[in-house]
Amino acid sequence: MKLLTLFSAVVAVVLFILGWQLDHFTQVTQQQLFWTIHGVGLTGTALALVFLMPRLPGPLLKVALAVGVFLAWRISYFPFMVFSGHIASIVEWVLVAVPNAPVWVFPTYFVALAGLNAFVAG
């Protein structure tokens, strides 16, 4: 269990760094955002599957879980994308109010998006 918790923290740090790098691009294309947002959402979903799969007794249940989680990801894609943007805007609003604080949007957005997807999958 400790290993999975450490793995989750590493995933969150990697997503934060990915978002931080994206924040430093002078121009981001729609295609870059599309694939990155899909990848981040699926990463959160996969993270929940890594936690849940070993607990299931048979392969049929594991396949059913994977199909159900993928359907939940697809249905919740847009609402989670919007809500994660809202979370990122609140963090940006707080950081703007703090003198000399760096303002980051995508790191918060990616961690929130993956977290919401992992939560709904779990």
N, C-alpha and C positions, 0 to 999 in steps of 0.2 A: 504494500500500500504506500509506503514511503517513497518507493521508486516511481510510482505513478504520480504522486503529488509533485515530486521533483521534476518529472517529465512535463507536467502541466505548467509548472513555473518556467521551465525552459521554453516551452511553446509560447507562453505569454511574452517573455523577453524577446524572443525572435520576432514575434509579430510587432512588438513595440519598436524594435530596431528597423524592421521593414517599413513601418509607418514613418519613422523618423527620417529614413532615407527618402521616402516619397515626398515628405514635406520639403526637402531641400531641392527637389527638381524645380527648374524654372518653368517647365511646361509638362503637363501630364495629359496624355491622350485618353480619349474615351475607352479605347481598347485596353490600355494599361489598367485603368480603373476597373473595367468590367471583369477582366480575368483575375485581378488581385482581390476584388471583393468576393467573387465566387470562390476563389481559393481559400480565403480567410474563413468564410462561412463553412465550407466543407472541412477545413482544418478543425474548427470547433466541434463539428459533428463527428468527425473521425476520433477526436480526443474522447468524446463520450463513449463511442463504441469500444475504444481500447479499455475503458474502465468496465464496461458492461459485459462484453463478450465472454470473458473467462468465467463469469458467474452463471452463465446459462448452461443447462445440462446437455442439450442435444443440438445437432447441426440444423435441424429444421427451425428451431427457435432462434438460432443465430441468424439464419437467412431472413426469417420474418422480422427480426429486430432491425437488420440492416435495411430492408425494404421500407419498413415503417419509419425509420429515422430519416432515410433519404426523402420520403414523401413529406415528412414534417419539415425538413429543411427547405424543400421546394415551395411548400405552401407559406412558410413563414419568411421567405427570402425578403420580400419587399417591406413588410412591417418591421422586421429586425433591422434592415438597412436604414430605414427612416429613424427608428428609435435610437440606433447607435449614433446616427448623425446628431440627434438631439443631445445625447450624452456628451459627444465631442464638443458641441457648441457650448454647453454649460461649462465644461472644463476650460475651453478657450476663453470664455467670459471671465472665469475666475483668474486665469493666468494673465489676462490683459490688465486686470486690476492690481496685480502684484508688481511693484516696480522691479525692473530689470529681470523679470522672469521670462524664460523662453516660451514662446507660444507654439504649441504643438496641436495639430488637429488629427492627422492620420494615425499616430500611435494610439491615442485614446479610442478612436473610431474602430481600429482593427481589433484591439483587445476586447472592447465592448461587443463587437459583432461576433467574434469567436466565442466569447463567454455566453452570450445569449443563445447561440446555436448549441453549445455544449449543454446548457441548462435544459433547453427544450428536448434535446435528444436523451438526456439522462432522466 
